[in-house]
Amino acid sequence: MLENNIEKVLILDFGSQYAQLIARRVRENHVYSEIVSHLITAEQIKKIKPKGIILSGGPASVYSKNAPGCDEEIMKLGVPVLGICYGMQLGCMMLGSKVSPTAAREYGRTICAISGENRFFKTLPQEITVWMSHGDIVTELPVEFESLAHTENCPYAAVKHRDRDFYGVQFHPEVTHTPNGSRIIRNFIYEICHCSGNWKMDSFIEKSVNDINKQVGNGRVVCGLSGGVDSAVTAALIHKAIGNRLSCIFVDNGLLRNFEAEEVVKTFKENFSTDLHVVRAQDRFLGKLKGVSDPEKKRKIIGHEFIEVFKNEAQKISSVRFLAQGTLYPDVIESIPAHGGPTVTIKSHHNVGGLPEELGFELVEPLRFLFKDEVRKIGEELGLPKELVGRHPFPGPGLAIRIIGEITGQRLEVLRKADKIVIEEICKAGLYNKIAQCFAVLLPLSTVGVMGDERSYENVIAVRAVETTDFMTADWYRIPNETLGSISHRIINEVKGVNRVVYDISTKPPSTIEWE
């Protein structure tokens, strides 16, 4: 949690996979937001002094046994509250309304009619498109409430309490499927919560540098460098704070892309004047991964080995007390239930909660409360090269989770060559900066083909490309057919062992961006 002079909006997590989107929409409007457990007490909130509170959606029914609730005293704090979907139903029920199941679950876009003029819907047209996803609705409102909007199937699509600053919406303003959703959230935080908008990247950099100096003092910091934007920005922030008391360790685990290890070292030397240690550990990692196909086992093995290799190298650097990591907010939330909330764990991250106590370092994580796009903005503010700041995300476990099945040197070589072609072709087509993430995946199957006059039975490569602003939801990118054709033609002709290329057209959710 950031210090009290930063305006904050708290988001109480009731299990919504969209909770992070709410946080991002608030931050896009220059107000800091943080996701906390629905179990937080009114007394704890008082100490935080938020400008506003948002109750997230969730998969439960408010009237079900063991449905997550919250401290009812929160409604008496005098802090404006916005309930979204489940959050609206819960808030309305606590304030005397009735919630009932609908005849059929409503899911998708619908037209919402706004009733008259009010601050909550300020500057919006009388009819807006909204995204619904619910099986329950508020069916009865006491006289203390007024209806602000309705849809064909939902008589109370938005409501307000007459005596308290409680607002509720049955739809999801945080998703892109509600085109005016960001404006609605902005109205809440500025018109209702009266925020001034003091969450800016330059002020964050200044605060981070001060925090790092305060935590580290005269100590020395070691940072794991991967070549990605997260670790690079982490190193840049810490270098700005403590200068040459930063040492960086780059572990080449043998799971990187084509010539990536060489590029990491070159980029680092050109942009940082500090101590760099390069550890070549390809054989060690591949040995440990031999025969392993389960994706979670792969992640844990890679995470464990990284810690051991990193620890051995760090012990060679004298007087190190602190370890810096490029952990981001989505890493934290996807790896563990958000702050004790009911959100489902999606996958584990080897740099979140996985460092053993015997490592002997105190963690420095200056990006822990940031989203990816915020990290990129900080990188730009710090003067890092555009090609580094704009680089597509690359997972910590590397190509190990883009090879479905066992990892071998031969399979890595096939994937590296295919992935290189994919990136070359989307760059050639001018698409790299339009696509959020693009890569090749090696599938654990072979298919029949004809190459020359002979029958072949070889590998399949899947191409994955997505567009997204937050990486919590994503749509598949519509790569032009001619570019897809060039990718397929080149891979089949230039990569020995591949005779088929397919294109992944699934969205997140229900799919994840990475295949494992």
C-alpha positions as CSV (number, residue, x, y, z in Angstrom):
1,M,0.0,0.0,0.0
2,L,1.4,3.4,-0.9
3,E,1.7,6.3,1.5
4,N,-1.3,8.4,2.6
5,N,-0.5,11.5,0.6
6,I,-1.3,9.6,-2.6
7,E,-5.1,9.6,-3.4
8,K,-6.3,6.0,-3.4
9,V,-9.4,4.1,-4.5
10,L,-9.7,0.7,-2.9
11,I,-11.3,-2.2,-4.8
12,L,-12.8,-4.9,-2.6
13,D,-12.3,-8.3,-4.3
14,F,-15.3,-10.6,-4.3
15,G,-13.7,-13.0,-6.8
16,S,-14.1,-11.2,-10.1
17,Q,-11.5,-12.0,-12.8
18,Y,-12.2,-8.4,-13.9
19,A,-10.9,-6.8,-10.6
20,Q,-7.6,-5.9,-12.2
21,L,-9.4,-4.2,-15.0
22,I,-11.2,-2.0,-12.5
23,A,-7.9,-1.0,-10.9
24,R,-6.4,-0.2,-14.3
25,R,-9.4,1.9,-15.4
26,V,-9.0,4.0,-12.2
27,R,-5.3,4.4,-12.7
28,E,-5.8,5.4,-16.3
29,N,-7.6,8.4,-14.9
30,H,-4.5,9.3,-12.7
31,V,-5.8,8.0,-9.4
32,Y,-4.0,5.2,-7.6
33,S,-6.1,2.1,-7.0
34,E,-5.4,-1.1,-5.1
35,I,-7.2,-4.4,-4.8
36,V,-7.8,-5.6,-1.2
37,S,-9.7,-8.5,0.3
38,H,-13.4,-8.2,0.8
39,L,-12.6,-9.2,4.5
40,I,-11.0,-5.8,5.1
41,T,-12.6,-4.0,8.1
42,A,-14.0,-0.5,8.2
43,E,-11.3,0.3,10.9
44,Q,-8.6,-0.8,8.5
45,I,-10.0,1.3,5.7
46,K,-10.1,4.3,8.0
47,K,-6.4,4.1,8.5
48,I,-5.8,3.9,4.7
49,K,-8.0,7.0,4.1
50,P,-9.2,6.2,0.6
51,K,-11.1,8.7,-1.5
52,G,-13.4,6.0,-2.8
53,I,-14.3,2.3,-2.6
54,I,-15.4,0.0,-5.4
55,L,-17.0,-3.4,-4.7
56,S,-16.0,-5.8,-7.5
57,G,-18.1,-8.3,-9.3
58,G,-18.0,-12.0,-8.4
59,P,-19.3,-15.4,-9.4
60,A,-21.4,-16.1,-6.3
61,S,-25.1,-15.2,-5.6
62,V,-25.4,-12.7,-2.7
63,Y,-28.2,-14.8,-1.1
64,S,-26.2,-18.1,-1.3
65,K,-24.7,-19.8,1.8
66,N,-21.1,-18.7,2.3
67,A,-21.4,-15.9,-0.3
68,P,-18.6,-13.4,0.3
69,G,-19.7,-10.3,2.1
70,C,-18.0,-7.2,3.7
71,D,-18.1,-5.2,6.9
72,E,-21.4,-3.3,6.8
73,E,-19.7,-0.4,8.7
74,I,-18.0,0.4,5.4
75,M,-21.2,2.0,4.3
76,K,-21.1,4.4,7.3
77,L,-17.6,5.7,6.7
78,G,-18.7,8.6,4.6
79,V,-16.5,7.4,1.8
80,P,-18.2,7.1,-1.7
81,V,-18.9,3.5,-2.7
82,L,-19.5,2.1,-6.2
83,G,-20.8,-1.5,-6.5
84,I,-20.3,-3.3,-9.8
85,C,-22.6,-6.3,-10.6
86,Y,-22.2,-8.6,-7.5
87,G,-20.9,-5.5,-5.6
88,M,-24.1,-3.6,-6.5
89,Q,-26.3,-6.4,-5.4
90,L,-24.4,-6.8,-2.1
91,G,-24.4,-3.1,-1.4
92,C,-28.1,-2.7,-2.3
93,M,-29.0,-5.8,-0.1
94,M,-27.1,-4.3,2.9
95,L,-29.1,-1.1,2.4
96,G,-32.5,-2.8,2.3
97,S,-33.0,-3.8,-1.3
98,K,-34.1,-7.2,-2.6
99,V,-32.0,-9.3,-5.0
100,S,-33.5,-12.2,-7.0
101,P,-32.4,-14.6,-9.7
102,T,-33.3,-13.7,-13.3
103,A,-35.3,-16.1,-15.5
104,A,-32.1,-16.6,-17.6
105,R,-28.5,-15.5,-17.2
106,E,-27.8,-12.3,-19.1
107,Y,-24.5,-12.2,-20.9
108,G,-23.2,-9.8,-23.5
109,R,-23.9,-6.3,-24.9
110,T,-27.2,-4.5,-24.3
111,I,-28.6,-1.0,-24.6
112,C,-28.9,0.9,-21.3
113,A,-31.2,3.9,-21.0
114,I,-30.1,6.6,-18.6
115,S,-32.9,8.3,-16.6
116,G,-32.4,12.1,-16.6
117,E,-29.2,14.0,-15.7
118,N,-26.9,13.2,-12.8
119,R,-23.2,13.5,-11.9
120,F,-22.6,9.7,-12.3
121,F,-23.5,9.7,-16.0
122,K,-22.3,13.2,-16.7
123,T,-21.5,14.0,-20.4
124,L,-22.9,10.6,-21.5
125,P,-25.7,10.2,-24.1
126,Q,-29.1,9.0,-22.9
127,E,-28.5,5.6,-24.4
128,I,-25.2,3.7,-24.0
129,T,-24.0,0.2,-24.8
130,V,-23.0,-1.8,-21.8
131,W,-21.7,-5.3,-21.0
132,M,-23.8,-7.6,-18.8
133,S,-22.7,-10.8,-17.1
134,H,-25.1,-11.9,-14.3
135,G,-27.7,-14.3,-13.1
136,D,-29.2,-12.1,-10.4
137,I,-30.6,-8.6,-10.3
138,V,-32.0,-6.1,-7.8
139,T,-35.8,-6.5,-8.1
140,E,-37.0,-4.2,-5.3
141,L,-35.7,-0.8,-4.2
142,P,-36.7,0.9,-1.0
143,V,-37.7,4.6,-1.1
144,E,-34.1,5.6,0.0
145,F,-32.9,4.6,-3.5
146,E,-33.4,6.1,-6.9
147,S,-33.0,4.4,-10.3
148,L,-30.5,6.0,-12.6
149,A,-30.7,3.6,-15.6
150,H,-32.5,0.5,-17.0
151,T,-32.2,-2.0,-19.8
152,E,-34.9,-4.1,-21.4
153,N,-34.3,-7.0,-19.0
154,C,-33.0,-5.1,-15.9
155,P,-35.2,-2.4,-14.3
156,Y,-32.4,-1.2,-12.1
157,A,-29.2,-1.2,-14.2
158,A,-27.8,1.7,-12.2
159,V,-28.9,3.0,-8.8
160,K,-28.0,5.6,-6.2
161,H,-28.8,5.9,-2.5
162,R,-30.5,9.2,-1.7
163,D,-28.8,9.7,1.7
164,R,-25.4,8.0,1.2
165,D,-22.8,8.2,-1.5
166,F,-23.5,4.6,-2.7
167,Y,-23.9,4.0,-6.4
168,G,-24.4,0.6,-8.1
169,V,-24.3,-0.6,-11.7
170,Q,-25.4,-4.1,-12.8
171,F,-23.2,-3.9,-15.9
172,H,-19.4,-4.0,-16.1
173,P,-18.0,-0.5,-16.9
174,E,-14.4,-1.8,-16.6
175,V,-14.4,-3.9,-19.7
176,T,-13.8,-2.6,-23.2
177,H,-17.2,-4.0,-24.3
178,T,-18.8,-1.1,-22.4
179,P,-17.5,1.8,-24.7
180,N,-18.3,4.6,-22.2
181,G,-17.1,2.5,-19.2
182,S,-14.0,4.5,-18.5
183,R,-16.0,7.7,-18.5
184,I,-18.4,6.3,-16.0
185,I,-15.5,5.3,-13.7
186,R,-13.9,8.7,-14.2
187,N,-17.2,10.4,-13.2
188,F,-17.2,8.3,-10.0
189,I,-13.7,9.2,-9.0
190,Y,-13.8,12.9,-10.0
191,E,-17.5,13.9,-9.6
192,I,-18.4,11.7,-6.6
193,C,-15.1,11.1,-4.9
194,H,-13.7,14.5,-5.8
195,C,-10.2,13.2,-6.6
196,S,-7.6,15.6,-8.1
197,G,-5.6,13.0,-10.0
198,N,-2.1,12.9,-8.4
199,W,-1.1,9.5,-9.7
200,K,1.5,10.3,-12.4
201,M,4.6,8.4,-13.6
202,D,7.1,11.1,-12.9
203,S,5.9,11.4,-9.3
204,F,6.1,7.6,-9.0
205,I,9.7,7.6,-10.2
206,E,10.6,10.3,-7.6
207,K,8.8,8.4,-4.9
208,S,10.4,5.0,-5.9
209,V,13.9,6.5,-5.9
210,N,13.3,7.8,-2.4
211,D,11.8,4.5,-1.2
212,I,14.7,2.6,-2.6
213,N,17.2,4.9,-0.9
214,K,15.3,4.6,2.4
215,Q,15.2,0.8,2.2
216,V,18.7,0.2,1.0
217,G,20.6,2.9,2.7
218,N,24.3,2.4,2.0
219,G,23.7,-1.2,1.1
220,R,24.3,-3.0,-2.2
221,V,21.6,-4.5,-4.4
222,V,21.7,-7.4,-6.8
223,C,19.2,-7.6,-9.6
224,G,18.2,-10.5,-11.9
225,L,18.3,-9.3,-15.5
226,S,16.4,-11.0,-18.3
227,G,16.4,-8.5,-21.1
228,G,12.7,-7.8,-20.8
229,V,11.2,-4.5,-19.9
230,D,10.3,-5.4,-16.3
231,S,13.8,-6.3,-15.2
232,A,15.3,-3.4,-17.3
233,V,13.0,-0.8,-15.7
234,T,13.7,-2.3,-12.2
235,A,17.5,-2.0,-12.8
236,A,17.1,1.5,-14.2
237,L,15.1,2.7,-11.2
238,I,17.5,1.2,-8.7
239,H,20.5,2.5,-10.7
240,K,19.0,6.0,-10.6
241,A,18.7,5.6,-6.8
242,I,22.0,4.0,-5.8
243,G,24.3,4.2,-8.9
244,N,27.2,1.7,-9.0
245,R,26.0,-0.1,-5.8
246,L,23.8,-2.1,-8.1
247,S,25.1,-5.4,-9.5
248,C,23.1,-7.3,-12.2
249,I,23.1,-11.1,-12.8
250,F,22.0,-12.5,-16.2
251,V,21.3,-16.2,-16.1
252,D,21.3,-17.8,-19.5
253,N,19.1,-20.8,-18.9
254,G,19.2,-22.1,-22.5
255,L,15.5,-21.4,-22.9
256,L,15.8,-18.0,-24.6
257,R,15.0,-17.0,-28.1
258,N,17.4,-16.9,-31.1
259,F,20.6,-14.9,-30.1
260,E,18.7,-13.4,-27.2
261,A,21.5,-13.9,-24.6
262,E,23.9,-12.0,-26.8
263,E,21.3,-9.2,-27.3
264,V,20.7,-8.9,-23.5
265,V,24.4,-8.4,-22.8
266,K,24.8,-5.9,-25.6
267,T,21.7,-3.9,-24.5
268,F,22.8,-3.8,-20.9
269,K,26.3,-2.6,-21.6
270,E,25.0,0.1,-23.9
271,N,22.5,1.5,-21.3
272,F,23.9,0.8,-17.9
273,S,27.3,1.6,-16.4
274,T,27.2,-0.9,-13.6
275,D,28.5,-4.4,-12.7
276,L,27.1,-7.3,-14.9
277,H,27.6,-11.0,-14.2
278,V,26.7,-13.5,-17.0
279,V,26.1,-17.1,-16.0
280,R,25.9,-19.7,-18.8
281,A,23.7,-22.5,-17.3
282,Q,22.0,-24.1,-20.3
283,D,23.2,-27.7,-19.6
284,R,22.1,-27.5,-16.0
285,F,18.5,-26.3,-16.8
286,L,18.0,-28.8,-19.7
287,G,19.3,-31.6,-17.5
288,K,16.7,-30.9,-14.8
289,L,13.9,-30.6,-17.4
290,K,14.7,-33.9,-19.1
291,G,11.5,-36.0,-19.3
292,V,9.3,-33.3,-17.7
293,S,6.0,-32.4,-19.6
294,D,3.8,-31.0,-16.9
295,P,3.7,-27.1,-17.2
296,E,3.6,-26.4,-13.5
297,K,6.5,-28.8,-12.9
298,K,8.5,-27.0,-15.6
299,R,7.8,-23.6,-14.0
300,K,8.8,-24.9,-10.5
301,I,12.0,-26.6,-11.7
302,I,13.0,-23.5,-13.7
303,G,12.2,-21.2,-10.7
304,H,14.1,-23.4,-8.3
305,E,17.2,-23.7,-10.6
306,F,17.2,-20.0,-11.3
307,I,17.2,-19.3,-7.5
308,E,20.1,-21.8,-7.0
309,V,22.2,-20.4,-9.9
310,F,21.4,-16.8,-9.0
311,K,22.3,-17.5,-5.3
312,N,25.6,-19.1,-6.2
313,E,26.6,-16.1,-8.3
314,A,25.3,-13.5,-5.9
315,Q,27.4,-15.0,-3.1
316,K,30.5,-14.0,-5.2
317,I,29.5,-10.4,-4.8
318,S,30.6,-8.9,-1.5
319,S,28.3,-7.0,0.9
320,V,25.0,-7.7,-0.8
321,R,21.9,-7.6,1.4
322,F,19.2,-6.8,-1.1
323,L,17.7,-8.6,-4.1
324,A,15.7,-6.6,-6.7
325,Q,12.9,-8.2,-8.7
326,G,10.7,-7.0,-11.6
327,T,7.5,-8.3,-10.0
328,L,4.4,-6.7,-11.4
329,Y,0.9,-6.4,-9.9
330,P,-0.7,-8.9,-12.3
331,D,2.1,-11.4,-11.3
332,V,1.1,-11.0,-7.6
333,I,-2.7,-11.3,-8.3
334,E,-2.5,-14.2,-10.7
335,S,-0.2,-16.2,-8.5
336,I,-2.1,-16.0,-5.2
337,P,-5.7,-15.2,-4.3
338,A,-5.7,-11.4,-4.3
339,H,-4.9,-10.2,-0.8
340,G,-6.7,-13.2,0.7
341,G,-9.7,-12.7,-1.6
342,P,-11.7,-15.4,-3.4
343,T,-10.1,-14.8,-6.8
344,V,-8.9,-18.1,-8.4
345,T,-5.2,-18.7,-8.9
346,I,-4.5,-18.9,-12.6
347,K,-0.8,-19.9,-12.7
348,S,2.4,-19.7,-10.6
349,H,5.1,-17.2,-11.2
350,H,8.6,-18.1,-10.1
351,N,9.4,-14.6,-8.9
352,V,6.4,-14.3,-6.6
353,G,6.5,-15.9,-3.2
354,G,8.9,-18.6,-4.5
355,L,12.2,-17.3,-3.0
356,P,13.3,-19.5,-0.1
357,E,14.0,-17.8,3.2
358,E,17.6,-19.2,3.2
359,L,18.4,-17.0,0.2
360,G,19.3,-14.4,2.8
361,F,18.3,-11.3,0.9
362,E,15.8,-8.6,1.6
363,L,13.5,-8.1,-1.4
364,V,13.3,-4.8,-3.3
365,E,10.3,-4.7,-5.7
366,P,9.8,-1.2,-7.0
367,L,7.2,-2.3,-9.7
368,R,5.1,-4.6,-7.4
369,F,2.0,-2.3,-7.6
370,L,2.3,-1.5,-11.4
371,F,0.7,-2.8,-14.5
372,K,2.7,-3.5,-17.7
373,D,1.7,-0.3,-19.5
374,E,2.7,1.7,-16.5
375,V,6.1,0.0,-16.5
376,R,6.6,0.9,-20.1
377,K,5.7,4.6,-19.4
378,I,8.3,4.6,-16.6
379,G,10.9,3.1,-18.9
380,E,10.2,5.9,-21.4
381,E,10.5,8.5,-18.6
382,L,13.9,7.0,-17.6
383,G,15.2,7.2,-21.1
384,L,15.4,3.5,-21.9
385,P,15.6,2.7,-25.7
386,K,12.2,2.4,-27.4
387,E,13.0,-1.1,-28.8
388,L,13.5,-2.3,-25.2
389,V,10.5,-0.5,-23.7
390,G,8.2,-1.7,-26.5
391,R,9.4,-5.3,-26.5
392,H,6.7,-7.9,-26.4
393,P,6.4,-9.7,-23.1
394,F,8.5,-12.9,-22.7
395,P,7.7,-15.4,-19.9
396,G,10.2,-16.0,-17.1
397,P,10.3,-19.8,-17.9
398,G,11.1,-18.8,-21.5
399,L,10.5,-21.3,-24.4
400,A,9.9,-24.1,-21.9
401,I,6.2,-23.1,-21.7
402,R,6.0,-22.6,-25.5
403,I,7.1,-26.2,-26.1
404,I,4.2,-28.4,-25.2
405,G,5.6,-31.5,-23.7
406,E,9.2,-32.5,-23.1
407,I,12.0,-29.9,-23.6
408,T,15.0,-31.1,-25.6
409,G,17.8,-29.3,-27.4
410,Q,16.4,-30.3,-30.8
411,R,12.9,-29.1,-30.0
412,L,14.3,-25.8,-28.7
413,E,16.1,-25.3,-31.9
414,V,13.0,-26.0,-34.0
415,L,11.0,-23.5,-32.0
416,R,13.7,-20.8,-32.0
417,K,13.9,-20.9,-35.8
418,A,10.1,-20.8,-36.2
419,D,9.7,-18.0,-33.6
420,K,12.4,-15.9,-35.4
421,I,10.5,-16.1,-38.6
422,V,7.2,-15.1,-37.0
423,I,8.8,-12.0,-35.5
424,E,10.6,-11.1,-38.7
425,E,7.4,-11.4,-40.8
426,I,5.2,-9.3,-38.5
427,C,8.0,-6.7,-38.3
428,K,8.2,-6.7,-42.1
429,A,4.4,-6.2,-42.3
430,G,4.7,-3.2,-39.9
431,L,2.6,-5.0,-37.3
432,Y,5.0,-5.5,-34.3
433,N,3.9,-2.3,-32.5
434,K,0.2,-3.0,-33.2
435,I,0.3,-6.5,-31.7
436,A,0.6,-6.8,-27.9
437,Q,2.3,-10.2,-28.0
438,C,3.2,-12.6,-30.8
439,F,5.1,-15.9,-30.8
440,A,5.3,-19.5,-32.0
441,V,4.4,-22.6,-30.0
442,L,5.7,-26.1,-30.7
443,L,2.9,-28.7,-30.3
444,P,3.4,-32.2,-29.0
445,L,2.2,-34.0,-32.1
446,S,3.2,-34.8,-35.7
447,T,1.1,-34.8,-38.8
448,V,1.3,-36.3,-42.2
449,G,2.5,-34.1,-45.0
450,V,4.0,-34.3,-48.5
451,M,7.4,-32.6,-49.0
452,G,8.8,-33.1,-52.4
453,D,7.7,-36.5,-53.6
454,E,7.9,-38.1,-50.1
455,R,5.5,-38.6,-47.3
456,S,6.5,-36.6,-44.1
457,Y,5.4,-37.0,-40.5
458,E,6.7,-34.0,-38.7
459,N,6.0,-31.2,-36.1
460,V,3.2,-28.7,-35.9
461,I,3.8,-25.0,-35.1
462,A,1.0,-22.8,-33.7
463,V,1.2,-19.1,-34.1
464,R,-0.3,-16.9,-31.3
465,A,-0.9,-13.1,-31.7
466,V,-3.1,-11.0,-29.4
467,E,-4.2,-7.5,-28.9
468,T,-4.7,-6.2,-25.4
469,T,-4.0,-3.2,-23.2
470,D,-3.9,-5.0,-19.9
471,F,-3.0,-8.7,-20.6
472,M,-5.8,-9.7,-18.3
473,T,-8.2,-10.0,-21.2
474,A,-7.1,-10.3,-24.8
475,D,-8.5,-10.9,-28.3
476,W,-6.7,-12.7,-31.1
477,Y,-5.1,-10.3,-33.6
478,R,-6.4,-10.4,-37.2
479,I,-3.0,-10.8,-39.0
480,P,-3.6,-10.3,-42.8
481,N,-3.9,-13.6,-44.7
482,E,-0.8,-12.7,-46.9
483,T,1.3,-12.3,-43.8
484,L,0.1,-15.5,-42.3
485,G,0.8,-17.2,-45.6
486,S,4.4,-15.8,-45.6
487,I,4.9,-17.0,-42.0
488,S,3.6,-20.5,-42.9
489,H,5.5,-20.7,-46.1
490,R,8.8,-19.7,-44.6
491,I,8.5,-21.9,-41.5
492,I,7.7,-25.0,-43.5
493,N,10.4,-24.4,-46.0
494,E,13.2,-23.1,-43.7
495,V,12.6,-25.0,-40.4
496,K,13.6,-28.6,-40.7
497,G,11.1,-30.9,-38.9
498,V,7.9,-28.8,-39.4
499,N,5.3,-29.6,-42.1
500,R,2.2,-27.7,-40.7
501,V,1.5,-24.3,-39.3
502,V,-1.8,-23.3,-37.5
503,Y,-3.1,-20.0,-36.1
504,D,-4.6,-19.7,-32.6
505,I,-7.9,-17.7,-32.7
506,S,-8.9,-18.0,-29.1
507,T,-9.6,-15.1,-26.7
508,K,-8.6,-14.6,-23.0
509,P,-10.7,-15.7,-21.2
510,P,-11.4,-18.5,-21.6
511,S,-7.9,-19.2,-22.9
512,T,-4.7,-17.8,-21.5
513,I,-2.2,-15.9,-23.8
514,E,0.6,-18.4,-23.2
515,W,-0.3,-22.0,-23.9
516,E,1.1,-23.3,-20.6
